[in-house]
Structure formats: structure tokens, C-alpha cells
């Protein structure tokens, strides 16, 4: 793995597909790196307002750099040299379908979604390759909150691409001194870290919400990392990827901070708030979608993941919070 972002040039224009908090933050990062950025959102009214106010209310009012052009015209945004797809995993297939016939062949697609498609069990790079076979997928993941990236706080993520040379060019294209991108060709490892950590962060939130101390949460996260590692190795990921930014690093951030929607969602459940109320209060955390398919894929490969399985049972309505906590905290130790 190597790092880029301190020098070098790449693609001149970037299209960011998805104008949510994370998409807008990545657009800001690309603009700071000197790129012309088209930021696409579905809501034409909201995009017109953003173009006028140049303020991002979901990111503490951060100003939109002049190099960013908000648009509701998908074809316009897709004409960029490279695209960042910053949409939820469960919406990725639909967005890729809308891009088909619009995006040019060989266009790099930087996939910023973190999850596994629940209907197919496919990772994000598999979805993109299936729907847009002429494009070249890369995966961006790691411990970076949208607001921190938008405010140019020092942040480091991993960008994975099977073509190592292209991965390095992409990292240089959107990287900067405050947005350091380590590039690797271990796409599956980066995808698994980003998907599994959301589920495991819900478990950490449940324990914290129930009132257990930080020692309990630390132990739970350590055991969660063991689960993430077992799952990753079963799917061909490299140990060093899982122990890096996009695995352990993202698990630490997401599992310990209440700024994380998945952690906060778990806290609500741990306090005894029902699933539907938690969704209404916090929003639908990506880990809720990922948990059932993650647990099923683990079972299919005989990977021991009791923490992820407990979260899956809880969000599927097959276990109560008390039953889930018993599963999370009462399992006998096992040798590694």
C-alpha cells in the first residue's frame, strides 16, 4: 500500500453522483485538489438552491467551493473524466442503471458506498461491473466523517483499484495534503471493511446505550475486529488491508463516536427504543441493510460471527434487545 495526495496531477474533471453529506464532502475534497466538479442530486429544487446559496447546511454550513457546479442533470455530471458514486449501497444498482448509456467507456468509477447489496449479496464493485461493464471500478473507504472532510481536517482513507497505476492516478486526482489517500489493489478487503464495520458499530452502540462502560465497548470492538478479519480472509482479503484504515481504522471511528449514524442507531436500540422509532430518530443506518446479508454470507462460508449475527437477528425482528445483548456479551471465550 502506498500514499498519494501530496503532489501529481490526474483527471481534470470529477462528477460526484449523490449530493448527500458524504458526496458533498468528497466534492469539496476534489475541488481543493484543483478539479472541476459537477455535483449531482436528484432534487432539482434543492440543487438550484445550493447553487444560489453555496452553503451546505448538512455540513455545518460549510461553503461550497467555486469549482463545484451543482446540477440535477445526470448526463451533465456524467461527462466528467472520472466519477465518484456517493449513493447508498442499496441504491447503487439503480443509479448505475441510470448512468448506462450516458457515461463513456473506460470512465473510472470511484465507489464511495459502504455495504453489501441485500438482494444479491454482491459487493459494490460487482454491482458496478455488472451494470457498467465498460467502466473501471475503484473503491474508496476509511475513517472519515463527511463534516471533517468538508472542513479540510486532516483525514486519511484507502482507495482500492485492481489497476494499481490507475489507482495511484485517482488518488493523486482527488487527494491533497489534508485528504491523504492510500492506494491498494485489494478491492475486496476495502469493501469488506467498509461493509462489516457498520454492522459491528451498531453492536457497540447497543452496549453503550444499555449503559455498559467503555471497557465493555472496547472488548466488544476487539472481538468485532476478529469477526471482520475472519470474514475478510474467507473472501480473499489481505490481513494488512483489514488491519488498516478501511478495516480497523473505520471500525474504531464508527464504533466509538456518536457522530456515526450506525453507532447512534445502536445506542437508541440499547436504550430500549423500538426499531421503527430509532429509524425515525436517527435515520436508516446502512448497517441495518447490511446485517442480514452479512450474517447469511458468513454462515454460508462457515465463518463464526456471533456479534454480527446478533445484530442481524435484532434488526430482522427475530430477537429482542435483551436476547441480542446476551449473545453479544455472554458467549464463552474461544481460542484464535
N, C-alpha and C positions, 0 to 999 in steps of 0.2 A: 504494500500500500504506500502511496506517495501523496504529497500535498501540493496543491496548486492554489492560486489566488493572489500571489504577490506580484506577478508580472505576466506578460504574454497577452496575446490577442486571440480572438476566436470569431465566432459568428457575430455579425453586426446588429442583427435584429432578433428579438425574442418575442414570441407570442405566449402570453400566460393565459391558459384556459381555466377559468374559475376565479371569480373575484371575491371569494371569501377572505377571511383574515389571513390564512396562510398564503393563498395565491397573491394577495395584495402585498404581503411582506416580501415574497420572492420577487415580485415585480420591482419593488424598491431596491432590493439587493442587485438585481440585474441592471437597473438604471444607474446605481452607484458604480457599477463596473464599467460604465460607459456605453451601454447598449441602448438602442431604441426599442421601446417595449410597448406592445399592444396588450392591454388587459381586458379580457372578455368576460362579461357576465350576462346571464340570461335576461335580467330585468332591464329593459331599455330605459325606463324612467330613472332607476337607481344609477345607471351608468351615466346618463345625461347629467344628473345632479352631481355625481362625483367629478365629472369633467368641469363643472362650473365651480364647485366649492374647493376642489383639490384637497379635501380633508378626508381622513379615514377614521370615522367615529369608532369602529370596532377595534382600532389600534391606537386608542388613547389620543385621537385627533392628530396623528402624525400627518404631516403634509405630503402630498403626492408630488414626487419629482417631476420636473417639466418634461423629462424624456419619456414619461408614461402617457400613453393615449388610451383612455377608457373607451370601450366600444361594446355594443350589443350585436355587432355584425361578426359572426363566427368566421366567415370566409375571409374577412379583412384581417382578423388576428392570425389566421392560419397561414397567411402569406409570408410569415417570418422565416428567417433562416433556420431557427430551431424553436421547438415548442416546449413549454412546461405545462403538464396537465395536473392541475391542483384541484381536483374534484374528489369527493368521497369514493372509496373503492366500489361501493355498490352502484354508483352512477357512472363508473368509468366505461363500461361496455356501451352504454347509450351515447356518451359523449364521443367515444371513438367511432361509433357508427355515424354520427353526425359529421365527423371530420372526413370520413371516407369519401373519396371523390373530390375533396377540397384541398387536402394537404398534399404537397408534392412528394413524389417518391424520394426515398433516401433521407427524408427530413428526420433529424434526431428528435426523439420524444423523451423528455425528462419527466418521469412519473413520480409525482410527489405524494401519491396516496399511500396510506399505511393500512394494509388489511389483506384479507383473502375473500374472494367472491363467494358468498354463502351458497349460491345456487349451483356452482360448478366446482368449487374447491380449487380454482385457479388463482395463481399469484398475478400481480398487476402486469408484469412483463408478458405473461402468457396471454392475457386478455388483449393487450395492445398488439402483440404479434399475430394473433388470430384475426382481429378486425382490420388492422392496418399492416398487412404483411410487407408492404414496400417501405415502411419506415423503420428506423433503428431505435430500439428502446434503451433507455438508461433509467436507473432508479436512484432517487435522492431521499435520504433518510438520516436521522440522527437527532441529538438532543437540542432542539431549537424551538422555542416558543415564537409564535408569529410576531408578537409585540417587540421582543428582543431583537429579532432580525430586522424589523422595520425601523427600529431606533438606532440601528448600527452598533448595538452592543457586540463585543467580540463573541463570535459563535463559530463552531466547527461541526460540519456534517460530513457524511460519506456519499459520494456519487459513484455508482457502480455501472459499468458498461462492459459487455463482452469484448468489444473492440477497445483495447487499452489505449490506443492512440487517440481515438475519438473521445474516450472518457476524459483524457487529460485535456483535450481542447475544450470540451464542455465545461470542465472545472475551471479552466482559465477564463472562459467566456463570462461566467456569472460570479466567479469568486472575486474577493477583494481582501485587503488586509484585515477587515473586521468580519468577513464571511469566508472562512477558510474551508475549502473542500478537499477532502482526502479522496483520491480515486482508486478504485479497485475493479477487478473483473469478476468478483464473487457476487453476482447479482442475487442469487438465491439466498445467500447469507444475509445480505442487506434487507431483502424483502421479508425474511422470516423475523429478523429483529424488530422491524417496524410493525409487523402484524401482531406478534405474540406479546410484545410489551404492553399493548393497550389492554389486553385481557388480564394480564398479570397485575397491571396497575389498578384495575377495578378491585382485585383481591386485597391489595394493600389499603385501598380506600375503605373497604368493608371493615377491616380490622381497626383502622383508625376511627371510623365512625362509631364502632361499637364501644370505643373508649379504651382500647388497649394502648399500651405505651409504645414509645418509639423503638424500644428493644424488640417488641413483638413484630413491628413492621419491618425492622431491619432483618430479622430472622426470616420473615416471610419473603422478602425480596431476594435474599440469598438463595433460598430454596426455589424461588421463581426463576432465578438465573440458571440454576441447574436444570430446570424443566426446559427453558428456552434452548439451552445448549443441547440437551438430548434430542429435542425435536429437530433442531437445525442440522445436527450431524446425521440424523436419519434421512434428511433430504439433500445431503451432499454439501452443506455449508462448511466453510472453513472455521476452525476454532478461533483463529485470530480475528475473524470478522465478527463473530458472535461476542467476543470479549472486547470489541472496540466501540466506537462511537454509536454505530447504528444498532448495537445489541445492548450490551451492559450500560453504555452511556445513556441511551434513550430510556432504558428501564429505570435507571436511577432518577432521571428528571421526572418522568411521567409518574413513577410510583411514590415520589416523596413530596411533590408540590401540588397544592390545592388549585393552582392555576391550570393544572391538567384537567380536562373535562372527564377523562376516564377515572382518575383518582377521585375527583369531586363526586362523580356519579356513584362510585363505590361507597364514599362516605355517607351519601344520602341513604343508600340501601342499609348500611351498617347501623344507622340511626333508627331503622325500622320504617322508613318511608317506603311506600309501595313503589313497584317498578314504574307504573304509569305516571305517578306523581313525580318521581325522580326524573323521568324523561321531560316532563313539563317544566321542572325547575332548572335543570341543567342543560337540557338538550340531549339528543340521542348520541351517545358516545360511540365511536367506531368499534370499540371492544365488544359492545353488545351484539353487533352483527357478526363479529369475528369469532366469538367464543364457541358457539355450537359447531362451526365447521372446523375450527382448530382442534377441538376435542375429538371430533369424529375422525379427522385425518391422523391424529395421534393414535387413536385406538386401532385404526386400520393397519398402522405400521408397528403396533405393539410398543409404543413409546409411553412410558409412565409419566403422566402429567396430572397428578391429583388436584393441584391448585387450579389449573385451567379447567379441569373437568367440573370442579365445584362451582366455578363461576358460570360455566355453561348451563349447568343444571338450574342454577338460581335464575338466570335471565330467561330461561325457557319455561319457567314456572313449574319445574319438576322438583324443586327443593325450596324449603324456607330459608330465611337468613340464618336461623339457628342451626339448621342442618348443614348449610354451607360453611359456617364458621367452624363447626365440629370437624368437617372434612379438611378445612384449611389448617387447623391448629392441633388436631388430636391424632394425626397419623403417626404411627411408630417410626422412629428414625430408620433409615436404610443406608447401607454402605454404598459408596460411589465407586 
